[in-house]
Amino acid sequence: MTRANKLAGKKIAVIGGSSGIGYGAAEILLSAGAHITIISSTQEKVDRAVSQLSSTAGGNVQGRVGNVRDEAAFTELLLSLAPLDHVIFSSVDKIIRGSLAEANLSDAAGLFGVKFWGSFVVAKAIAKHDIILPGGSLTLTSGAAALRPKKGATIGGALNGGLITATISLADELSGKRIRVNTVVPGLVKTPLLGKLGNSEEQQREIYEQAAGRLSVGFVASPEDVAEAYLYAVRADYANGSTIVIGEFHYLLSWFEMSQGVSNGFVIQMVVVLFDWG
């Protein structure tokens, strides 16, 4: 097998692969010849995504329904798919933004259940059982608030920062099984998440247009653009414990602030962090 087709026939599960970034990752991995199983919380989402991927990307794709809030059931689902070569976790319920003083901590704790604790449900299953073959990988998904936490993103920043810390320790913890662990940190991406914050389609377009004008690339990424980072994480055998940043963060604006039309004159250039903490 040549490096060009090193993913041909590899079995990859994409948790949260029915929409957004996860869907983009599933699509690019299918184009690389992998056999994809997308996992999402409802049968409707799974069926729609499998149908779309089959018609656009072709290849070998199937779908399963699973809820990471149910550890026992989700572990059984992963065991039923084993052995896998790689697992990608991109599930998120809703991003947590807003004033800390007005935050409903019970609601916030509930939102940790998917992106944060869901990552640990998957990692624990992989650590305990032979789900991923030696030489395989687990790729998690963090967020920009982890790298530049500020007003309006205190809780969300803590959630995402915790995943970056966990990535480093998990890479060490799973090294005995020869399983790599990395996390992708996307910049602003056109996904359904802004809509979940209550922004209308028109408001979302305005936010994206405003942001595009600030970025040197001149556009806001689609899930397909960000998917390149997941392809790298899966293919790069020497990447372990790495934080892979894709996107520009010139302006210190959280998505919450952008949705409220708040401007900020400070400028920052984020760098891509690709290193092994071992």
C-alpha positions as CSV (number, residue, x, y, z in Angstrom):
1,M,0.0,0.0,0.0
2,T,1.4,3.4,-1.0
3,R,1.1,6.5,1.2
4,A,-1.4,7.9,-1.2
5,N,-3.9,5.3,-0.4
6,K,-2.9,4.4,3.2
7,L,-6.5,4.9,4.4
8,A,-8.0,2.6,1.8
9,G,-10.2,0.0,3.5
10,K,-9.5,1.4,7.0
11,K,-12.5,1.3,9.4
12,I,-13.2,4.7,10.9
13,A,-16.1,5.7,13.2
14,V,-17.1,9.4,13.2
15,I,-19.1,10.2,16.3
16,G,-21.2,13.2,15.5
17,G,-20.8,12.6,11.8
18,S,-24.3,13.4,10.7
19,S,-23.8,17.2,10.4
20,G,-21.3,20.0,10.6
21,I,-17.6,19.3,11.1
22,G,-18.1,15.6,11.7
23,Y,-20.0,15.3,8.4
24,G,-17.1,17.1,6.6
25,A,-14.6,14.7,8.2
26,A,-16.6,11.6,7.2
27,E,-16.8,13.0,3.6
28,I,-13.1,13.6,3.2
29,L,-12.2,10.2,4.8
30,L,-14.6,8.5,2.4
31,S,-12.8,10.2,-0.5
32,A,-9.5,8.7,0.9
33,G,-11.0,5.2,0.6
34,A,-11.9,4.6,4.2
35,H,-14.9,2.6,5.3
36,I,-17.0,5.0,7.4
37,T,-19.5,4.5,10.2
38,I,-21.2,7.7,11.3
39,I,-22.8,7.7,14.7
40,S,-25.5,10.2,15.7
41,S,-28.2,10.5,18.3
42,T,-31.3,9.9,16.1
43,Q,-32.2,7.5,13.3
44,E,-33.4,10.4,11.1
45,K,-30.1,12.2,11.3
46,V,-28.2,9.0,10.5
47,D,-30.3,8.0,7.6
48,R,-30.1,11.5,6.0
49,A,-26.4,11.7,6.4
50,V,-25.7,8.2,5.0
51,S,-28.0,9.0,2.0
52,Q,-26.2,12.3,1.3
53,L,-22.7,10.8,1.7
54,S,-23.5,7.8,-0.5
55,S,-24.7,10.1,-3.3
56,T,-21.9,12.7,-3.0
57,A,-18.8,10.9,-1.8
58,G,-19.7,7.3,-2.7
59,G,-17.6,4.6,-1.1
60,N,-18.4,2.5,1.9
61,V,-20.6,4.3,4.5
62,Q,-23.0,3.1,7.1
63,G,-24.7,4.7,10.1
64,R,-25.5,3.7,13.7
65,V,-27.6,5.4,16.4
66,G,-25.9,6.1,19.7
67,N,-26.1,8.5,22.6
68,V,-22.9,9.2,24.5
69,R,-24.9,10.2,27.6
70,D,-25.6,6.5,28.1
71,E,-22.1,5.1,28.8
72,A,-23.1,1.4,28.9
73,A,-25.1,1.4,25.7
74,F,-22.5,3.5,23.8
75,T,-19.7,1.2,24.9
76,E,-21.6,-1.7,23.6
77,L,-22.1,0.1,20.3
78,L,-18.4,0.7,20.0
79,L,-17.7,-3.0,20.8
80,S,-20.1,-4.0,18.1
81,L,-18.1,-2.0,15.5
82,A,-14.7,-3.3,16.7
83,P,-12.0,-3.7,15.6
84,L,-11.7,-0.1,14.3
85,D,-8.7,1.6,12.9
86,H,-9.6,5.1,14.0
87,V,-12.3,7.0,15.9
88,I,-13.2,10.7,15.5
89,F,-15.3,12.5,18.1
90,S,-16.9,15.7,17.0
91,S,-20.3,15.6,18.8
92,V,-21.5,18.8,20.5
93,D,-24.9,19.7,21.8
94,K,-24.6,23.5,21.9
95,I,-21.8,25.9,22.5
96,I,-21.9,27.6,25.9
97,R,-21.7,31.4,25.6
98,G,-23.0,34.3,27.7
99,S,-22.5,36.2,30.9
100,L,-21.2,34.1,33.8
101,A,-23.3,36.1,36.2
102,E,-26.5,35.1,34.4
103,A,-25.4,31.5,33.6
104,N,-27.7,28.6,34.4
105,L,-25.1,26.3,35.8
106,S,-27.4,23.3,35.7
107,D,-28.0,23.8,32.0
108,A,-24.3,24.3,31.4
109,A,-23.5,21.1,33.3
110,G,-25.9,19.3,31.0
111,L,-24.2,20.6,27.9
112,F,-20.9,19.1,29.2
113,G,-22.6,15.7,28.9
114,V,-22.0,15.5,25.1
115,K,-18.8,17.2,24.1
116,F,-16.8,16.9,27.3
117,W,-18.0,13.7,29.1
118,G,-18.9,12.1,25.8
119,S,-15.2,12.3,24.9
120,F,-14.3,10.5,28.1
121,V,-17.0,7.9,27.6
122,V,-15.4,7.0,24.2
123,A,-11.8,7.3,25.6
124,K,-12.6,5.1,28.6
125,A,-14.1,2.4,26.3
126,I,-11.0,2.5,24.1
127,A,-8.8,2.2,27.1
128,K,-10.7,-0.7,28.7
129,H,-11.5,-2.7,25.6
130,D,-9.8,-3.7,22.3
131,I,-11.9,-1.3,20.1
132,I,-9.1,0.4,18.2
133,L,-6.3,-1.7,16.6
134,P,-2.6,-0.9,17.5
135,G,-1.4,1.9,15.3
136,G,-4.8,3.5,15.2
137,S,-6.0,6.8,16.6
138,L,-8.6,8.8,18.6
139,T,-9.2,12.4,17.4
140,L,-11.1,14.7,19.7
141,T,-12.6,18.2,19.0
142,S,-11.9,21.2,21.1
143,G,-12.7,24.9,20.4
144,A,-11.2,28.3,20.0
145,A,-12.4,29.4,23.4
146,A,-9.8,27.1,24.9
147,L,-7.0,29.1,23.3
148,R,-8.3,32.6,24.0
149,P,-10.8,32.4,26.8
150,K,-12.5,35.7,27.6
151,K,-15.7,37.4,28.7
152,G,-18.8,35.5,27.5
153,A,-16.9,32.2,27.1
154,T,-15.7,31.4,30.6
155,I,-17.5,28.1,30.9
156,G,-17.1,27.1,27.3
157,G,-13.4,27.9,27.5
158,A,-13.0,25.7,30.5
159,L,-14.8,22.8,28.7
160,N,-12.6,23.1,25.6
161,G,-9.4,23.7,27.6
162,G,-10.1,20.6,29.5
163,L,-10.2,18.5,26.3
164,I,-6.8,19.8,25.3
165,T,-5.3,18.9,28.6
166,A,-7.0,15.5,28.4
167,T,-5.5,14.9,25.0
168,I,-2.0,15.1,26.3
169,S,-2.7,12.7,29.2
170,L,-4.7,10.3,27.0
171,A,-1.9,10.1,24.5
172,D,0.3,8.8,27.3
173,E,-2.4,6.6,28.8
174,L,-3.1,4.8,25.5
175,S,0.5,4.6,24.4
176,G,0.7,1.0,25.7
177,K,-2.0,0.1,23.2
178,R,-0.2,2.1,20.5
179,I,-3.2,4.3,20.0
180,R,-2.5,8.0,19.2
181,V,-4.7,10.8,20.6
182,N,-4.9,14.3,19.1
183,T,-7.4,17.1,19.2
184,V,-8.5,19.5,16.5
185,V,-9.3,23.1,17.4
186,P,-11.4,24.7,14.6
187,G,-11.8,28.4,14.1
188,L,-15.1,29.9,13.0
189,V,-16.9,27.4,10.8
190,K,-20.3,27.5,9.1
191,T,-22.2,24.9,11.1
192,P,-25.7,24.7,12.7
193,L,-24.2,25.9,16.1
194,L,-24.8,29.6,15.5
195,G,-28.4,28.9,14.8
196,K,-28.6,27.0,18.1
197,L,-27.6,30.2,19.9
198,G,-30.8,31.8,18.5
199,N,-29.4,33.6,15.5
200,S,-31.6,33.8,12.4
201,E,-30.3,32.8,9.0
202,E,-29.9,36.4,8.1
203,Q,-28.0,37.1,11.3
204,Q,-25.7,34.2,10.6
205,R,-25.0,35.5,7.1
206,E,-24.1,38.9,8.6
207,I,-21.8,37.3,11.2
208,Y,-20.0,35.2,8.5
209,E,-19.7,38.2,6.1
210,Q,-18.3,40.4,8.9
211,A,-15.8,37.7,10.0
212,A,-14.7,36.9,6.4
213,G,-13.6,40.5,6.0
214,R,-11.3,40.2,8.9
215,L,-9.6,37.0,7.8
216,S,-6.6,36.9,5.5
217,V,-8.1,34.0,3.6
218,G,-11.2,36.1,2.9
219,F,-13.8,33.5,3.9
220,V,-15.2,31.6,6.8
221,A,-14.5,27.9,6.6
222,S,-17.0,25.2,5.7
223,P,-16.9,21.9,7.4
224,E,-15.1,20.5,4.3
225,D,-12.3,23.1,4.8
226,V,-11.8,22.1,8.5
227,A,-12.0,18.4,7.6
228,E,-8.4,18.6,6.3
229,A,-7.2,18.8,9.9
230,Y,-9.0,15.5,10.7
231,L,-7.5,13.8,7.7
232,Y,-4.0,14.9,8.9
233,A,-4.7,13.6,12.4
234,V,-5.7,10.2,11.1
235,R,-2.9,9.9,8.6
236,A,0.0,11.3,10.5
237,D,1.5,8.4,12.4
238,Y,4.0,10.7,14.2
239,A,1.3,13.1,15.6
240,N,0.4,12.2,19.2
241,G,-0.8,14.4,22.0
242,S,-1.0,17.2,19.5
243,T,-3.3,20.2,19.4
244,I,-4.1,20.9,15.8
245,V,-5.3,24.5,15.2
246,I,-7.0,25.2,11.9
247,G,-8.3,28.7,11.3
248,E,-7.4,32.3,12.0
249,F,-8.2,34.2,15.2
250,H,-7.1,37.7,14.4
251,Y,-9.8,39.4,16.4
252,L,-10.6,38.5,20.0
253,L,-14.3,38.0,19.4
254,S,-16.2,35.1,20.7
255,W,-19.0,33.8,18.6
256,F,-21.3,35.2,21.2
257,E,-19.9,38.7,20.9
258,M,-20.0,38.5,17.1
259,S,-23.7,37.5,17.3
260,Q,-24.3,40.6,19.4
261,G,-22.4,42.9,17.1
262,V,-19.7,43.7,19.6
263,S,-16.4,44.9,18.1
264,N,-12.9,44.7,19.5
265,G,-9.8,46.4,18.3
266,F,-7.2,44.0,19.6
267,V,-5.5,41.6,17.1
268,I,-3.9,38.2,17.7
269,Q,-2.3,35.7,15.4
270,M,-2.8,32.1,16.4
271,V,-0.2,29.5,15.5
272,V,-0.6,25.9,14.7
273,V,0.7,23.7,17.5
274,L,1.9,20.3,16.3
275,F,4.1,18.6,18.8
276,D,4.5,15.4,20.7
277,W,4.4,15.9,24.5
278,G,6.0,12.5,25.1
